[in-house]
């Protein structure tokens, strides 16, 4: 954000949240989420990711003070977060305390012939709503925290790859519920379009 401003940016048109997940201390939690066998286990992994996301958004909002930031919720298919080298897969198997075959099977089950048309973007958010709910919470908590520090925050949320009105209806409603919940917890008035 700081570099973009130095080049004359007047906001952020596309903040790609998936790039925030690849740091070594974050990718394991993302992979834990992918290998979770229940909603509860998935939520435990997402609870590890939430503070990272919130911190990133606070940094972005601070830099972009008074400028719009369009944040795209998670877009790529989940297989893009899995290791590709055998040594990395063995390392992941050790970290998750599972057999290497489990890693290979999940990799194969998530691989898509044409990932541009597959289980990604909003379809991922419909299947696993807790992922988008975590991201929306992180964005809104960061917005409130930043505003409390005097930062003029202008967040815009993008739900990616909408193909049908029903997808947008479901995910917009869930996002608005999370936003309302965060503002209620923070004892703030909601002001959004």
Secondary structure, DSSP 8 states (H G I E B T S, - for coil): -HHHHHTT--EEEEEEGGGGG-SHHHHHHHHHHHH-SSHHHHHHHHHHHHHHHHHHHHHHHHHTTTSEEEEE---S-GGGGS--SHHHHHHHHHHHT--HHHHHHHHHHH--TTTTTSS-THHHHHHTHHHHHHHHHHHHHHHHHHHHTT---EEEEE-TT--SHHHHHHHHHHHHHHHHHHHHHTT------
